[in-house]
Amino acid sequence: MMNVEIYDTLSHKKKRLEPLDNTVRIYHCGMTVQARPHVGHLRGYIVMDALRRFLRWKGFGVKLIQNITDIDDKVIEKSRAEGIDWRMLAERNTQELVYVTSALNVEPPTVMPRATQHIEEIIRLVSLLVDKKHAYESAGDVYFDVRSYPRYGLLSGKNIDDLESGARVDPSENKRDPLDFALWKSAKPGEPYWFSPWGSGRPGWHIECSAMSTHYLGSGFDLHAGGEDLVFPHHENEIAQFEAATGEPFAKSWMHVEMLNLSGQKMSKSTGHVITARDVLEMYDPNVLRMFILRVHYRAQTEYSFEGMEEAKSAWERISTFLTGVESSLDEHNIVLEYPEFESALADDFNTPKATALMFELVRQGNEALAAGEISKLKEVSAKLNLALDILGFKPRRERGSENLDKLVSIILEFRTELRKAKSFEWADKLRDAIQGAGLVLEDTKDGSRIRFK
Ligand SMILES: [Zn+2]
């Protein structure tokens, strides 16, 4: 069996995925839902969806946890600005994420936990840190004592003294050291809060992910994923919190998906420098965005642009046009279960640009076979292409069309059966004649009727 290797940010090398019981446990930092998802968020969701499909095809079980940060400063701020309850704002944006990801053929995660559903686990972890003197309470806030954890900085390659000199102190915080970060924030008047041993307040952002990931996956889970912008401080802090609290290893491997920028800058909800997921879905077939994203390696930065999307669109059209050509030339299809070149591209740090290039090579060969009338070659090529599309989560439109057609056919057949049961033979025969008049074949067998397309 071909091993799957993914580049690990912590050890700076490709690392083999070796789940203990054949189930790969993955935690992927999901959205903070202060606003609607933008196309920058979708890169991570699409890459993780394709990776999960590939791993499953390789025979692994996959447990994928994608959290929702539904409480934080920005959620509170934004809901005040809109004059609505923070829960309503968070839920609205969460539902928008569910809608757009499902429209993009991204499968729902195994669990999509919300931070507010895990306050108990968060408080337990913070208490452990306080007990072990890795955290301290200060005027109702609780801070992590960064200097108490010597391994701090290993993931991001940062030196603690350099960080110290660059750190700024926010006068509203009550830290002992500017490097320390909040685990628990006391509630100001009018803010949402939960009860805790340190008074009413809410969790800090970083602690949520340490608590939720290990709640669902246990310690030492296989892969922690997230955007490149989360390496520091978010992921650095996640490691420090969990390992200092428990003495157990947190995640075995770290996968970071690079940014999808817009005119050279990171997309950001706060500056309004964004293209929403909805905008893209209104303009393009979902497969086009998947193509745009998977043609670039997940560790390469890329730029969202109209030209880039148009290019992805014509690339996708080359595939869908070919598939339509195949549909009308073949009345039976082959199925292949193996495609070693494609598999080895993906097994090697999920090299989707190489994998998609192979797909276009198949289309080229397939078009040649079509033109030359080489049916067996065409069958082989289209079978490989269908396997590749399936593994990466593309969903050609004809599938949806044929599903609908199947439904329609069964409605017509049921209707005809009812007519015959009701002894309306005249109408049943009229229906049969109409079907046959349209050039289709209707067969009555002892197991029921079926319609065949000539
Ligand atoms: Zn996170």
Boltz pocket constraint, residues with backbone or C-beta under 6 A from the ligand:
constraints:
  - pocket:
      binder: B
      contacts: [[A, 29], [A, 30], [A, 205], [A, 206], [A, 209], [A, 226], [A, 234]]
      max_distance: 6.0
